[in-house]
Amino acid sequence: MTATLLMTIVATLLAGVASVLAAAWLSLRLLGRLVNRLVSASAGLLLGSAVLNLIPEAFESHADLRALAWTLLLGLIGFFVLEKLSVLRHSHHHEGDGHEHHHGHDREAAGPGGMLILIGDGIHNFADGVMIAAAFIADPALGWLTTAAIAAHEIPQEIGDFIILINAGYTRARALVYNALSGLAAVAGGVLGYLSLSRTQDLLPFVLVLAAASFIYIALADLIPDMHRETRRGGDWFWQFVLMMAGVAVIAFTTAVLHGH
């Protein structure tokens, strides 16, 4: 087993399973305001990772710049379509978190098919694993930065999923086990992504650009609108800005320190 594959496995375990366990621990305490803070910081981490790391890494390759630009554009549009088709789904809400949802909202959101949420999360986690593998193949420092950005986003999302499943009738233990199994899809994505991309290096820049498109889409279409809604409900926009910029600063600083080029 190569060092890059080993790092990919460890990183996908952290981004997948460890984020599920952290989300379950926080969910049991219903720390709604902490979730809101994580959303703000996650927006900065995702945007910083996309713009300061993934896109420059892809564009420094020998791939055609116009092809990479088209990949970025089509990736953003593609993620919009996938979300509309309910293949991708992001959730950062739960009852008791301060959002103005009526009682029973999460039960309705889960509906009779709570398993569909887990399937959707499994697909999402698998794709995250491929992105992490691509980042590690390009540069180990980039891999860890990408893992940190994904994990920061996954924790508030998994909190929402965990509470929705409980409200839909799952026991806490069952919701935790199923979410953890869904998180293992990130490991599968990481291993398969590594085995595929290590043999086809020409595809690597395009996967990095798709990862950047995913980060940008999640931040702009999901996290930042959620921050706007929180502000309209009386949230403090200044702290949202500070935490978002703190996320960007973490990426900028670690890039300067760790990224070797």
Contacts in CASP RR format, 6 or more apart in sequence:
PFRMAT RR
TARGET T0000
AUTHOR 0000-0000-0000
METHOD contacts of the structure
MODEL  1
MTATLLMTIVATLLAGVASVLAAAWLSLRLLGRLVNRLVSASAGLLLGSA
VLNLIPEAFESHADLRALAWTLLLGLIGFFVLEKLSVLRHSHHHEGDGHE
HHHGHDREAAGPGGMLILIGDGIHNFADGVMIAAAFIADPALGWLTTAAI
AAHEIPQEIGDFIILINAGYTRARALVYNALSGLAAVAGGVLGYLSLSRT
QDLLPFVLVLAAASFIYIALADLIPDMHRETRRGGDWFWQFVLMMAGVAV
IAFTTAVLHGH
4 136 0 8 1.000
4 137 0 8 1.000
4 140 0 8 1.000
4 194 0 8 1.000
4 198 0 8 1.000
5 191 0 8 1.000
5 194 0 8 1.000
7 136 0 8 1.000
7 140 0 8 1.000
7 143 0 8 1.000
7 144 0 8 1.000
8 129 0 8 1.000
8 132 0 8 1.000
8 133 0 8 1.000
8 136 0 8 1.000
8 190 0 8 1.000
8 191 0 8 1.000
8 194 0 8 1.000
9 187 0 8 1.000
9 190 0 8 1.000
9 191 0 8 1.000
11 132 0 8 1.000
11 136 0 8 1.000
11 143 0 8 1.000
11 144 0 8 1.000
11 147 0 8 1.000
12 128 0 8 1.000
12 129 0 8 1.000
12 132 0 8 1.000
12 133 0 8 1.000
12 147 0 8 1.000
12 186 0 8 1.000
12 187 0 8 1.000
12 189 0 8 1.000
12 190 0 8 1.000
12 191 0 8 1.000
13 186 0 8 1.000
13 187 0 8 1.000
14 147 0 8 1.000
14 151 0 8 1.000
15 128 0 8 1.000
15 129 0 8 1.000
15 132 0 8 1.000
15 147 0 8 1.000
15 150 0 8 1.000
15 151 0 8 1.000
15 154 0 8 1.000
15 186 0 8 1.000
16 125 0 8 1.000
16 128 0 8 1.000
16 151 0 8 1.000
16 154 0 8 1.000
16 183 0 8 1.000
16 184 0 8 1.000
16 186 0 8 1.000
16 187 0 8 1.000
17 180 0 8 1.000
17 183 0 8 1.000
17 184 0 8 1.000
17 186 0 8 1.000
17 187 0 8 1.000
18 151 0 8 1.000
19 151 0 8 1.000
19 154 0 8 1.000
19 155 0 8 1.000
19 158 0 8 1.000
19 183 0 8 1.000
20 154 0 8 1.000
20 158 0 8 1.000
20 162 0 8 1.000
20 176 0 8 1.000
20 179 0 8 1.000
20 180 0 8 1.000
20 182 0 8 1.000
20 183 0 8 1.000
21 176 0 8 1.000
21 180 0 8 1.000
22 155 0 8 1.000
22 158 0 8 1.000
23 154 0 8 1.000
23 155 0 8 1.000
23 156 0 8 1.000
23 157 0 8 1.000
23 158 0 8 1.000
23 159 0 8 1.000
23 160 0 8 1.000
23 161 0 8 1.000
23 162 0 8 1.000
23 179 0 8 1.000
24 158 0 8 1.000
24 162 0 8 1.000
24 172 0 8 1.000
24 175 0 8 1.000
24 176 0 8 1.000
24 179 0 8 1.000
26 34 0 8 1.000
26 35 0 8 1.000
26 155 0 8 1.000
26 159 0 8 1.000
27 94 0 8 1.000
27 159 0 8 1.000
27 160 0 8 1.000
27 162 0 8 1.000
27 163 0 8 1.000
27 166 0 8 1.000
28 172 0 8 1.000
30 94 0 8 1.000
30 96 0 8 1.000
30 97 0 8 1.000
32 94 0 8 1.000
32 96 0 8 1.000
32 97 0 8 1.000
32 98 0 8 1.000
35 92 0 8 1.000
35 94 0 8 1.000
35 97 0 8 1.000
35 156 0 8 1.000
35 159 0 8 1.000
35 160 0 8 1.000
36 97 0 8 1.000
36 230 0 8 1.000
37 239 0 8 1.000
37 243 0 8 1.000
38 152 0 8 1.000
38 155 0 8 1.000
38 156 0 8 1.000
39 92 0 8 1.000
39 156 0 8 1.000
39 223 0 8 1.000
39 226 0 8 1.000
39 227 0 8 1.000
39 230 0 8 1.000
40 223 0 8 1.000
40 227 0 8 1.000
40 239 0 8 1.000
40 240 0 8 1.000
40 243 0 8 1.000
40 244 0 8 1.000
41 152 0 8 1.000
41 243 0 8 1.000
41 244 0 8 1.000
41 246 0 8 1.000
41 247 0 8 1.000
42 149 0 8 1.000
42 152 0 8 1.000
42 153 0 8 1.000
42 156 0 8 1.000
42 219 0 8 1.000
42 223 0 8 1.000
43 219 0 8 1.000
43 223 0 8 1.000
43 224 0 8 1.000
43 227 0 8 1.000
43 244 0 8 1.000
44 219 0 8 1.000
44 243 0 8 1.000
44 244 0 8 1.000
44 245 0 8 1.000
44 246 0 8 1.000
44 247 0 8 1.000
44 248 0 8 1.000
44 251 0 8 1.000
45 148 0 8 1.000
45 149 0 8 1.000
45 152 0 8 1.000
45 153 0 8 1.000
45 247 0 8 1.000
45 248 0 8 1.000
45 250 0 8 1.000
45 251 0 8 1.000
46 149 0 8 1.000
46 152 0 8 1.000
46 153 0 8 1.000
46 215 0 8 1.000
46 216 0 8 1.000
46 218 0 8 1.000
46 219 0 8 1.000
46 223 0 8 1.000
47 215 0 8 1.000
47 216 0 8 1.000
47 219 0 8 1.000
47 244 0 8 1.000
47 248 0 8 1.000
48 149 0 8 1.000
48 215 0 8 1.000
48 247 0 8 1.000
48 248 0 8 1.000
48 251 0 8 1.000
48 252 0 8 1.000
49 145 0 8 1.000
49 146 0 8 1.000
49 148 0 8 1.000
49 149 0 8 1.000
49 212 0 8 1.000
49 215 0 8 1.000
49 251 0 8 1.000
50 211 0 8 1.000
50 212 0 8 1.000
50 213 0 8 1.000
50 215 0 8 1.000
50 216 0 8 1.000
50 219 0 8 1.000
51 212 0 8 1.000
51 216 0 8 1.000
52 248 0 8 1.000
52 251 0 8 1.000
52 252 0 8 1.000
52 255 0 8 1.000
53 142 0 8 1.000
53 145 0 8 1.000
53 146 0 8 1.000
53 251 0 8 1.000
53 255 0 8 1.000
53 259 0 8 1.000
54 135 0 8 1.000
54 142 0 8 1.000
54 146 0 8 1.000
54 208 0 8 1.000
54 209 0 8 1.000
54 211 0 8 1.000
54 212 0 8 1.000
54 215 0 8 1.000
55 72 0 8 1.000
55 208 0 8 1.000
55 209 0 8 1.000
55 212 0 8 1.000
57 135 0 8 1.000
57 138 0 8 1.000
57 139 0 8 1.000
57 142 0 8 1.000
57 205 0 8 1.000
57 208 0 8 1.000
58 68 0 8 1.000
58 205 0 8 1.000
58 206 0 8 1.000
58 208 0 8 1.000
58 209 0 8 1.000
58 212 0 8 1.000
59 65 0 8 1.000
59 68 0 8 1.000
59 205 0 8 1.000
60 261 0 8 1.000
61 204 0 8 1.000
61 205 0 8 1.000
63 202 0 8 1.000
63 205 0 8 1.000
63 206 0 8 1.000
67 206 0 8 1.000
68 205 0 8 1.000
68 206 0 8 1.000
68 209 0 8 1.000
71 206 0 8 1.000
71 209 0 8 1.000
71 210 0 8 1.000
71 213 0 8 1.000
72 209 0 8 1.000
72 210 0 8 1.000
72 212 0 8 1.000
72 213 0 8 1.000
75 210 0 8 1.000
75 213 0 8 1.000
75 214 0 8 1.000
75 217 0 8 1.000
76 213 0 8 1.000
76 216 0 8 1.000
76 217 0 8 1.000
79 88 0 8 1.000
79 213 0 8 1.000
79 214 0 8 1.000
79 217 0 8 1.000
79 218 0 8 1.000
79 221 0 8 1.000
80 217 0 8 1.000
80 221 0 8 1.000
82 88 0 8 1.000
83 89 0 8 1.000
83 90 0 8 1.000
83 221 0 8 1.000
87 120 0 8 1.000
87 123 0 8 1.000
88 120 0 8 1.000
88 123 0 8 1.000
88 124 0 8 1.000
89 117 0 8 1.000
89 120 0 8 1.000
89 121 0 8 1.000
89 124 0 8 1.000
90 157 0 8 1.000
90 218 0 8 1.000
90 222 0 8 1.000
91 109 0 8 1.000
91 157 0 8 1.000
91 160 0 8 1.000
91 161 0 8 1.000
91 164 0 8 1.000
92 156 0 8 1.000
92 157 0 8 1.000
92 159 0 8 1.000
92 160 0 8 1.000
92 222 0 8 1.000
92 223 0 8 1.000
92 226 0 8 1.000
93 99 0 8 1.000
93 101 0 8 1.000
93 105 0 8 1.000
93 106 0 8 1.000
93 160 0 8 1.000
94 106 0 8 1.000
94 159 0 8 1.000
94 160 0 8 1.000
94 162 0 8 1.000
94 163 0 8 1.000
94 164 0 8 1.000
94 167 0 8 1.000
95 101 0 8 1.000
95 103 0 8 1.000
95 104 0 8 1.000
95 105 0 8 1.000
95 106 0 8 1.000
95 163 0 8 1.000
95 167 0 8 1.000
98 233 0 8 1.000
99 229 0 8 1.000
99 230 0 8 1.000
99 233 0 8 1.000
100 233 0 8 1.000
104 167 0 8 1.000
106 160 0 8 1.000
106 163 0 8 1.000
106 164 0 8 1.000
106 167 0 8 1.000
106 168 0 8 1.000
107 164 0 8 1.000
107 167 0 8 1.000
107 168 0 8 1.000
107 169 0 8 1.000
109 164 0 8 1.000
110 117 0 8 1.000
110 164 0 8 1.000
110 165 0 8 1.000
110 167 0 8 1.000
110 168 0 8 1.000
111 168 0 8 1.000
113 168 0 8 1.000
114 164 0 8 1.000
114 165 0 8 1.000
114 168 0 8 1.000
114 170 0 8 1.000
115 178 0 8 1.000
117 161 0 8 1.000
117 164 0 8 1.000
117 165 0 8 1.000
118 161 0 8 1.000
118 165 0 8 1.000
118 178 0 8 1.000
118 179 0 8 1.000
118 181 0 8 1.000
118 182 0 8 1.000
120 182 0 8 1.000
121 158 0 8 1.000
121 161 0 8 1.000
121 179 0 8 1.000
121 182 0 8 1.000
121 183 0 8 1.000
121 185 0 8 1.000
122 182 0 8 1.000
122 183 0 8 1.000
122 185 0 8 1.000
123 185 0 8 1.000
125 154 0 8 1.000
125 182 0 8 1.000
125 183 0 8 1.000
125 184 0 8 1.000
125 185 0 8 1.000
125 186 0 8 1.000
125 189 0 8 1.000
126 185 0 8 1.000
126 186 0 8 1.000
126 188 0 8 1.000
126 189 0 8 1.000
127 189 0 8 1.000
127 214 0 8 1.000
128 150 0 8 1.000
128 154 0 8 1.000
128 186 0 8 1.000
128 189 0 8 1.000
129 186 0 8 1.000
129 187 0 8 1.000
129 188 0 8 1.000
129 189 0 8 1.000
129 190 0 8 1.000
129 193 0 8 1.000
130 189 0 8 1.000
130 190 0 8 1.000
130 192 0 8 1.000
130 193 0 8 1.000
130 197 0 8 1.000
130 207 0 8 1.000
131 146 0 8 1.000
131 150 0 8 1.000
131 207 0 8 1.000
131 210 0 8 1.000
131 211 0 8 1.000
131 214 0 8 1.000
132 143 0 8 1.000
132 146 0 8 1.000
132 147 0 8 1.000
132 150 0 8 1.000
132 186 0 8 1.000
132 190 0 8 1.000
133 189 0 8 1.000
133 190 0 8 1.000
133 191 0 8 1.000
133 192 0 8 1.000
133 193 0 8 1.000
133 194 0 8 1.000
133 197 0 8 1.000
134 193 0 8 1.000
134 197 0 8 1.000
134 204 0 8 1.000
134 207 0 8 1.000
134 208 0 8 1.000
134 211 0 8 1.000
135 142 0 8 1.000
135 143 0 8 1.000
135 145 0 8 1.000
135 146 0 8 1.000
135 147 0 8 1.000
135 208 0 8 1.000
135 211 0 8 1.000
136 142 0 8 1.000
136 143 0 8 1.000
136 194 0 8 1.000
137 194 0 8 1.000
137 197 0 8 1.000
137 198 0 8 1.000
137 201 0 8 1.000
137 204 0 8 1.000
138 204 0 8 1.000
138 208 0 8 1.000
139 259 0 8 1.000
139 260 0 8 1.000
139 261 0 8 1.000
141 254 0 8 1.000
141 255 0 8 1.000
141 258 0 8 1.000
141 259 0 8 1.000
141 260 0 8 1.000
142 259 0 8 1.000
144 258 0 8 1.000
145 251 0 8 1.000
145 254 0 8 1.000
145 255 0 8 1.000
145 258 0 8 1.000
145 259 0 8 1.000
146 211 0 8 1.000
148 250 0 8 1.000
149 215 0 8 1.000
149 251 0 8 1.000
153 218 0 8 1.000
153 223 0 8 1.000
158 179 0 8 1.000
161 179 0 8 1.000
162 175 0 8 1.000
162 176 0 8 1.000
162 179 0 8 1.000
165 174 0 8 1.000
165 175 0 8 1.000
165 178 0 8 1.000
165 179 0 8 1.000
166 172 0 8 1.000
166 175 0 8 1.000
170 178 0 8 1.000
196 203 0 8 1.000
197 203 0 8 1.000
197 204 0 8 1.000
197 207 0 8 1.000
227 237 0 8 1.000
227 240 0 8 1.000
227 244 0 8 1.000
230 240 0 8 1.000
231 237 0 8 1.000
231 240 0 8 1.000
END
